[in-house]
Amino acid sequence: MALKEHALKLYSQASKFLKIVLKDFPDSKLDEKIGEAETAREILKHAIATPHWWMKRANRPMEFRAQFETVADIIDLLDKQNATWQKLLENENELHWTPTTSVPWIVIRSANHMMHHSSMLIYMRHVWGLPSLGPDNPWGKIVDLPAKLMYT
């Protein structure tokens, strides 16, 4: 698989995973703490803003800010990020691998990072008694979700 296709597919799948994790996630829970852990909002700010941070560091700031108030705003940001990657990677000059500064590296790094932080929210869903993420998917098998997304 070519670098462009790999980067776009990975970020798209990571976004899809986060959208599934956020399904039925009430806005009222974004700022609720579980013990000393970060709130869902803090985790999501970190995950959603990472590509913006890397792009700024590479002297290529994104055209929009990674700010949100609601779960719907997060979904909108994910769609904007995916559209941005698609647009940038249409340019053949972007299709090179340079750690920390190339668009494919930033996209792949950000996707992996988003998957990691999205998984943290699964625990919060469980603690708060939010619905399971699949009709035939008890909480004990929730770890299979990323694999099902990536390989189906």
N, C-alpha and C positions, 0 to 999 in steps of 0.2 A: 504494500500500500504506500502510495506517495506521501511525502511529508504533509502536504496541504490537506489531503483527505484524512490522514490520521489525526492531525490536530483538530480539524473541524468536527470529525466524528466524536472524538474524545470529549471535547467541550460540550457538544450537543448532548451526549449521553450523561455527562456530569450534571448539566442543567436539568435534564429530564429527571434524574435521580433526586435532585433538590426539590423540584416541583412536586414529585410524589411524596417526599418527606413532609412538605409544607401543606399537603392536601388536608383540609379541615383543621388547619393549625390556626387557632383564634388569635387575632391581633392582641387581645388582652393578655395572652401568655408571653408575648415578646419580651416584656420587662420583668417577668417573674423569676425569682432566683430559686435554685435548688441548692441549699447549703451554701458553700463558698464558691460554687462554680459560677462561671460567667452566665449572664442571661442569654436567651436565644438571640436577642437583638445584638448583643456584643459578639456572639459567635458569627452571626450572619454578616454584620458589618465587616468583620475581619475577612470572611470568605468572599463576599461580594466585591470588596474594595481591593483585593489583592491584584487583579489584573490592571486596575487603574494605577496602583502604586508602581508595578513593574514598568508599565508603559511610560509613566512620568519619569521614572529613573532612567529609562532608555531615551529620554528626551522626545517622547512621542505621546503627549497627553491625549487622553480619550476626549471625544467631543461632548460628553455628558458626565455628570457627577454620579458617584456611587452612593447616593443618599436615598433613604426610604423611610416611610412611616408605617406602612402596612405590608401585609403579606402580598397583597396585589401589586404593590410597588416593587417588591422583590422580583416577582414574576416578570414584570415589565422590564426591569433592569437586566434580567437574564436574557430576555429576547433581544434587547438592544446590544448586549455584549455579543451574542451569537451573530447578529447582523453585522456588527463591526468587524468581527474576525473574518466573516465571509467576504466582506468588501476588501479588507486589507490583503487577504491571501489570494485575491484575484490577480494581484500584481506579482508577476514572476520575480521581480527584484526582492520580494519579501521571503521567497522560498529558500532560505538558507538557515543553517543551524549555528547560532552563536549564543552560548549560555548567557543568560540575564538580559540580553538586548534584542535578540531576534523575535519577531512576532510568533513563529511556530513554537519556540522555546517558552515564551510567555504564556501562550494559549495552553500548552500541555502542562506546564507547571501549575497554572491556575486551575485547570480542570482537576488535577490530582489533589490539589489543596482543597478545592470545593468538595470533593468526595469525602475527604477526611472530616471536614467540619460538618458536612451534612449528616454524616453518621453519628456525630455527637447529639444531634437533635432527635435521633430515634430514641435514645434513652429518655430524653425529656418527654416525648410523646407517651412512652410507657409509664413514667412516673405520674403524669397528669391524667392517665386513663383515656387518652385520645384513641380514636378507632385504630385498629390494626391496619396496616398498609395494603393488605390484600385479603380477599375473602377466604382463601385457603391457606393463608400464611400466618400461622400463630407466631407470637413474639419470639419464640425459640428459634425460628428459622429466618428471622429478619435479616440476618447477615448474608443470606443468599441474594438479596435484592440487587446489590451492585453487579454481581456476576450475571444475573438474569438480564439486566439491562445491557451489559457490555457484549454479551455473546448470543443474543437472540435477535 
